[in-house]
Amino acid sequence: MQSRHDPLCLGPRHSWSVAVDGGTRVSYITTRRAKFLGINGPVNLPYGTKLDQQGRFVYYDGKPLCTTNSNSARLYMAPDDDGYGLERGALITTIKATLDRKDADHQKRWDKIWGALMCKRYRNSEHQDFWVWNQAFYEAPLCDLQSIARLIGININ
């Protein structure tokens, strides 16, 4: 298990961002083919495309695509300042798919999520009766995502 001092535990928001025009520039990466209707029209970017964030928007080639907390950003992109955006995106997708799987252990997995103190920081507090991941989950340090994955029985190499 990694320590909180491990670079993988710092997460993208705590790593090496550079200031641009008085703001913080954060890099994003597409974690699957990004095909959606963006702010400036249709978007079709291949897996692994590097993107920039300025303020609340994700940009490609100087044009805004979507907001950082949009469904499109959550489905197709991940913060990549630490160089682990592809891994972050894969873990998020796997965690969500595992929790959505309706099998004999479905409720057991959710009981573990509801009972884990670490997971509570990634729960949207506006919803008391059901679990909704907050924006911090989509920007979480890799070690936290790995811990959540292990908690619900995902084998991490």
C-alpha positions in Angstrom: 0.0 0.0 0.0 1.2 3.5 -0.8 1.8 6.1 1.7 0.2 9.6 1.6 3.7 10.9 0.8 3.8 8.8 -2.4 3.4 11.0 -5.6 0.6 8.7 -6.7 -1.3 9.8 -3.5 -1.0 13.5 -4.2 -3.5 13.4 -7.1 -3.7 15.8 -10.0 -4.8 18.8 -8.1 -1.8 18.7 -5.8 0.9 18.1 -8.4 2.8 20.2 -10.9 0.4 22.7 -12.4 1.8 25.7 -14.2 0.4 29.3 -14.1 -0.8 30.6 -17.4 -2.3 34.1 -17.7 -2.7 34.4 -14.0 -4.6 31.1 -13.7 -3.7 27.5 -13.1 -3.3 25.3 -16.1 -4.2 21.7 -15.5 -3.8 19.0 -18.1 -6.5 16.5 -18.9 -6.4 13.4 -21.1 -9.1 11.5 -23.0 -9.6 8.1 -21.3 -11.6 6.7 -24.3 -12.7 8.0 -27.6 -14.5 11.3 -26.8 -17.5 11.6 -29.1 -20.1 14.1 -27.9 -21.7 17.5 -28.6 -19.4 20.1 -27.1 -19.7 23.8 -26.4 -18.5 24.6 -29.9 -20.1 21.7 -31.8 -19.3 18.0 -32.3 -16.2 16.6 -30.6 -14.5 13.5 -31.8 -11.1 12.9 -30.1 -9.1 9.7 -29.9 -8.1 7.9 -26.7 -5.1 9.5 -25.1 -5.6 13.0 -26.5 -3.9 15.7 -24.3 -6.3 18.5 -23.2 -5.9 21.7 -21.1 -8.1 23.1 -18.4 -8.4 26.8 -17.7 -11.0 27.8 -15.1 -14.0 25.6 -15.3 -13.5 24.6 -18.9 -11.6 21.8 -20.7 -9.9 23.0 -24.0 -8.5 21.3 -27.1 -6.6 23.3 -29.6 -7.5 26.5 -27.9 -11.3 25.9 -28.0 -13.5 25.0 -25.0 -15.0 21.6 -25.2 -17.0 21.3 -22.0 -17.0 22.2 -18.3 -14.8 20.1 -15.9 -17.8 18.9 -14.0 -20.0 18.0 -17.0 -21.1 14.5 -17.8 -18.9 14.6 -21.0 -15.8 15.3 -18.9 -16.6 12.6 -16.4 -17.3 10.0 -19.2 -14.4 10.7 -21.5 -11.6 12.5 -19.6 -9.5 12.6 -16.5 -7.0 15.0 -14.9 -3.5 14.1 -16.0 -1.2 16.5 -14.2 0.5 13.6 -12.4 0.8 11.5 -15.6 -1.7 9.0 -14.4 -4.8 10.2 -16.1 -5.3 7.1 -18.2 -5.0 4.9 -15.1 -7.3 7.2 -13.2 -9.9 7.0 -15.9 -9.7 3.2 -16.2 -10.1 2.8 -12.4 -13.1 5.2 -12.3 -14.7 3.3 -15.1 -14.0 -0.1 -13.5 -15.2 1.0 -10.0 -18.5 2.4 -11.4 -19.1 -0.7 -13.6 -18.4 -3.1 -10.7 -20.8 -1.2 -8.5 -23.5 -1.2 -11.2 -23.2 -5.0 -11.8 -26.3 -6.7 -10.5 -25.2 -10.0 -9.1 -25.3 -11.8 -5.7 -22.7 -9.4 -4.2 -24.2 -6.2 -5.5 -25.5 -5.0 -2.1 -22.4 -6.2 -0.2 -20.2 -4.0 -2.4 -22.4 -1.0 -1.8 -22.5 -1.7 1.9 -18.7 -1.5 1.9 -18.7 1.8 0.1 -21.3 3.3 2.5 -19.4 2.0 5.5 -15.9 3.2 4.5 -14.9 6.5 6.0 -12.5 7.2 3.1 -15.3 6.9 0.5 -17.5 9.4 2.3 -15.2 12.3 1.1 -16.2 11.3 -2.5 -19.9 11.2 -1.9 -22.1 14.1 -3.0 -23.7 15.2 0.3 -26.8 16.7 -1.3 -28.2 13.2 -1.7 -28.9 11.5 1.6 -30.8 8.4 0.4 -28.5 7.2 -2.4 -24.9 7.5 -3.5 -23.7 10.0 -6.1 -20.0 10.5 -6.6 -18.9 14.1 -6.2 -16.4 15.9 -8.4 -13.5 15.1 -6.1 -14.0 11.4 -7.0 -13.2 12.1 -10.6 -10.1 14.0 -9.6 -9.0 11.6 -6.8 -5.5 10.6 -6.1 -4.7 7.2 -7.8 -4.0 5.5 -4.4 -7.5 6.4 -3.2 -9.1 5.0 -6.3 -7.0 1.9 -5.9 -8.2 1.5 -2.3 -11.8 1.9 -3.3 -11.3 -0.7 -6.1 -9.7 -3.2 -3.6 -12.5 -2.5 -1.1 -15.1 -3.7 -3.6 -13.1 -6.7 -4.8 -11.4 -5.4 -7.9 -8.0 -7.0 -8.4 -5.3 -4.3 -8.7 -2.0 -5.5 -10.2 
